[in-house]
Amino acid sequence: MLLKRVVITGMGVVSPFGRGIENLMAALLTGKSGVVQVPALSEITGMRTRVAALATGVDPMEIPRKFRRSMSSMSIFATLACQDAAAMAGLSETQLQSGRLGVSVGSTIGSPQTMQEFFRDFGIDNSLERMKSTLFFHIMNHSCASNVAQALGVTGRILAPSAACSTSCHAVGYAAEMIGIGKQDFMLCGGADEFHPLTSGTFDIINAASTAFNDSPNRTPRPFDRDRDGIVCGEGSGILLLESLESAEQRGATILAEITGFATNSDPGSIANPNASCIADCMQQALDDARITPDQVDYVNAHATATEQGDIAECEAISRVFGSQTPTSSLKGHLGHAMAASGTLELAACIEMLRQGLLIPTLNLENIDPLCANVQHLPGITRLPVATIIKNNFALGGVNSSIILRRYQQ
């Protein structure tokens, strides 16, 4: 339970549809797919998948070189998204640098592209003579958080959660708790990741990457669908600006939504396979944290990555907690799976669904898997007054997380 009310006053997005929440929502509302063919994947022996969801509309030159030189693509995504979230919230440079604003931004790992380039060169003659002095700043696990803090002049607390697909959900939950106990007034929080073939390769090796739609990329991934065949990896960044209600009211800021509950738990039963009981427990803990009951939730934004085991386990868990009547959908069909960025990219869309009074269906869901038919899938864009949303994110390693998002009420 948060001791102080925590609200959202800014959002920043870098996605396959470009930069900004407006571009993201325009694509979601028109049913566009951000998945494309990636020719470079065909050059890798043993790689079967040929598709990914790549970020667009990014100009790294917007960031001064003195900051940019220590950034890989993921830190560039995160910095631009943080700048946009701070601007939307109306924060001044003085507020950013006051010590009362912190950063909670994570990635899955440091830059895989930088590591590949270094070891390719190092392997030629085992020489460090060509190594750039900025290399470590690209590959350290807290690269995104540190680079954001440097570029924006942040002097407050720095967190860099790393829990793969649960990363940005953790980043938001921990940021909300930081504000809730009064340690910070503002937090820039979320996640970022950059696409690399080894990310797709990891899922390809365990038979969890989409391979059947290489020639029709806009038809995959297919969460909950009978014909789904796996994950489509992506990239980008989603950032939220959280602050205490007291701070937002004093500033006269526009309040977009409120965070009322957060939970995360660990499933020690398997490092790879999801467990419906643990997922259900996580959602129930988030409801308890928000002090609400399942019937008060209007919509479930599912993690649903289009893997058979993951989709089925999540649907079973949703059914146990909410029954079969709570509208449910996944945004992975539009966005692919942006790994550490996925949670906050999808949370940003959920905030807009709250504000606009509508729900977005799962793209590419044409034939519902009978084992996923125990929840209410949206048949299309559905307009209704939405007050409360639960957002799920789950990760390899048995890491589950859920956030409760509510329309702001005085």
Beta strands, then each sheet from edge to edge (+ up, - down):
strand 1: 6-15
strand 2: 18-19
strand 3: 35-37
strand 4: 51-53
strand 5: 101-106
strand 6: 158-159
strand 7: 186-193
strand 8: 236-244
strand 9: 257-266
strand 10: 299-301
strand 11: 327-329
strand 12: 358-359
strand 13: 376-377
strand 14: 382-383
strand 15: 388-395
strand 16: 399-406
sheet 1: 2+ 1- 8+ 7- 5- 6-
sheet 2: 2+ 1- 9+ 16- 15+ 10+ 11+ 13+
sheet 3: 3+ 4-
sheet 4: 12+ 14-
end
